[in-house]
Amino acid sequence: MALRIEDLKPTPGSRTKSIRVGRGPGSGIGKTSGRGMNGQGKRGRGKVRIGFEGGQTTIYRRTPMIGFTNAKFRVTFAEVNLLTLEAKFESNEEVTIEKLVERNILKDLKDGVKILGKGELTKPLVVKANAFSESAKQKIEAAGGKVEVIK
C-alpha cells in the first residue's frame, strides 16, 4: 500500500491547541485570563521588560560586580620554560633578558620575564630573570646552575 498525501499526520505532540482565555469561570482561565488582579501586567498589552521592578533599582544594579580586578596594577610576565633554555643555551652560559630577545625566544617582554619549570635541565646555567617558579628554581640549582632575581 502506497503512502498518500491524505494519510499524512503531524507528529504527536507537535501541534497543540491554543488556550482560549476569558471564556467564563468554567474554563479555569476566565475573568482575569491568567493575568491576576490589578496592575501593570493586567492593563493594556502588559509588557514589562525582564528584570523591571516597577521603577525600583533592579537586583543586578543593586548587587556589586562579581570578579572585579584592577587591571591597571596587574603584573604580567613573559614566560619561558626550562626546555627552551635547554635547547637554546650551552653549558655554563649566562641567560639574561637581552640574550632571550637576541635569540628570538621572546618578542614581547611585557612587565618582565618569568622562568617556568616545564621540561628538564641537564646543564648548569646562570639564569637572570624577574621571577621564577619554585620548580624552575629547584631544577636549575639541581643541574648545578645559579638563579638570580633582577628587579
Secondary structure per residue as TSV (DSSP state, phi and psi in degrees):
chain	resnum	aa	ss	phi	psi
A	1	M	-	360.0	127.1
A	2	A	-	-82.9	148.7
A	3	L	-	-77.2	129.9
A	4	R	-	-116.3	158.9
A	5	I	G	-60.2	-33.8
A	6	E	G	-75.3	-10.6
A	7	D	G	-88.4	-10.1
A	8	L	-	-71.1	137.2
A	9	K	-	-134.7	150.1
A	10	P	-	-68.3	154.7
A	11	T	-	-59.5	135.8
A	12	P	T	-56.7	129.7
A	13	G	T	91.4	-9.3
A	14	S	S	-80.3	-24.8
A	15	R	S	-121.3	115.0
A	16	T	-	-113.3	151.0
A	17	K	-	-71.6	139.9
A	18	S	-	-74.0	146.5
A	19	I	-	-80.1	126.7
A	20	R	-	-95.3	104.1
A	21	V	-	-90.3	158.7
A	22	G	S	71.3	36.6
A	23	R	S	-115.3	36.6
A	24	G	-	99.5	163.3
A	25	P	G	-66.4	-25.5
A	26	G	G	-69.8	-21.1
A	27	S	G	-78.6	-17.3
A	28	G	S	90.3	-20.7
A	29	I	S	-131.7	50.4
A	30	G	-	-95.4	-167.0
A	31	K	T	50.9	-88.2
A	32	T	T	-89.4	-0.1
A	33	S	T	57.3	35.5
A	34	G	T	80.1	6.1
A	35	R	S	-97.2	4.0
A	36	G	-	76.1	-158.5
A	37	M	S	-85.0	-150.6
A	38	N	S	-65.8	162.1
A	39	G	S	136.3	176.8
A	40	Q	T	-61.4	-35.4
A	41	G	T	-69.3	-19.0
A	42	K	T	-89.9	-35.9
A	43	R	S	-83.3	146.3
A	44	G	T	56.8	-136.7
A	45	R	T	-81.9	-18.4
A	46	G	-	67.3	30.8
A	47	K	-	-85.2	120.6
A	48	V	-	-128.7	127.4
A	49	R	-	-65.6	156.1
A	50	I	T	-62.7	131.7
A	51	G	T	90.8	-8.2
A	52	F	-	-70.7	132.5
A	53	E	B	-121.3	39.1
A	54	G	T	71.1	25.1
A	55	G	T	99.6	-17.1
A	56	Q	B	-67.6	148.2
A	57	T	-	-59.7	128.8
A	58	T	-	-69.9	160.1
A	59	I	H	-60.6	-36.6
A	60	Y	H	-76.2	-16.1
A	61	R	H	-88.1	-26.5
A	62	R	H	-79.0	-30.8
A	63	T	S	-85.5	145.4
A	64	P	-	-70.2	159.4
A	65	M	-	-65.4	142.6
A	66	I	S	-101.0	133.3
A	67	G	S	83.3	26.1
A	68	F	-	-70.9	131.7
A	69	T	-	-131.8	140.6
A	70	N	-	-88.7	90.3
A	71	A	G	-65.2	-17.8
A	72	K	G	-59.5	-34.9
A	73	F	G	-106.3	9.4
A	74	R	-	-70.0	140.4
A	75	V	-	-108.1	120.5
A	76	T	-	-115.5	132.6
A	77	F	B	-104.2	147.4
A	78	A	E	-79.7	130.3
A	79	E	E	-105.2	138.8
A	80	V	E	-132.5	131.4
A	81	N	E	-92.4	157.7
A	82	L	H	-62.9	-32.3
A	83	L	H	-63.2	-29.2
A	84	T	H	-70.8	-43.1
A	85	L	H	-63.9	-38.6
A	86	E	H	-59.6	-40.6
A	87	A	H	-79.3	-32.9
A	88	K	H	-100.4	-12.5
A	89	F	-	-122.9	149.0
A	90	E	-	-87.6	169.0
A	91	S	T	-62.7	142.5
A	92	N	T	60.5	17.9
A	93	E	-	-84.8	152.1
A	94	E	E	-92.1	126.7
A	95	V	E	-101.9	113.8
A	96	T	-	-120.8	169.4
A	97	I	H	-63.9	-39.0
A	98	E	H	-61.5	-41.1
A	99	K	H	-69.9	-33.3
A	100	L	H	-65.2	-39.2
A	101	V	H	-71.5	-42.4
A	102	E	H	-60.2	-37.1
A	103	R	T	-93.6	16.2
A	104	N	T	58.4	30.1
A	105	I	S	-80.9	-37.8
A	106	L	-	-118.8	140.4
A	107	K	S	-113.0	-39.6
A	108	D	-	-118.9	116.1
A	109	L	-	-77.4	-22.5
A	110	K	B	57.2	-127.5
A	111	D	T	-99.1	4.5
A	112	G	-	152.0	-174.4
A	113	V	E	-120.7	135.0
A	114	K	E	-120.7	133.3
A	115	I	E	-95.9	126.0
A	116	L	E	-106.7	159.4
A	117	G	-	-92.9	20.2
A	118	K	-	-75.6	128.4
A	119	G	S	99.1	176.5
A	120	E	-	-113.9	152.9
A	121	L	-	-122.0	122.0
A	122	T	-	-106.7	-14.5
A	123	K	S	-116.6	147.9
A	124	P	-	-72.8	131.8
A	125	L	-	-133.5	148.6
A	126	V	E	-99.3	109.7
A	127	V	E	-109.0	124.1
A	128	K	E	-115.2	118.0
A	129	A	E	-151.0	171.8
A	130	N	S	-76.5	-30.8
A	131	A	E	-153.3	155.2
A	132	F	E	-136.4	144.9
A	133	S	-	-79.7	157.7
A	134	E	H	-59.7	-42.3
A	135	S	H	-66.5	-35.2
A	136	A	H	-66.0	-44.5
A	137	K	H	-56.5	-48.5
A	138	Q	H	-62.9	-42.1
A	139	K	H	-69.4	-38.1
A	140	I	H	-66.0	-45.4
A	141	E	H	-70.1	-32.1
A	142	A	H	-68.1	-29.3
A	143	A	T	-83.4	0.3
A	144	G	T	92.3	12.3
A	145	G	-	-92.0	-174.6
A	146	K	E	-132.8	142.4
A	147	V	E	-112.1	128.3
A	148	E	E	-128.5	122.5
A	149	V	E	-91.1	124.7
A	150	I	-	-109.1	154.0
A	151	K	-	-99.5	360.0
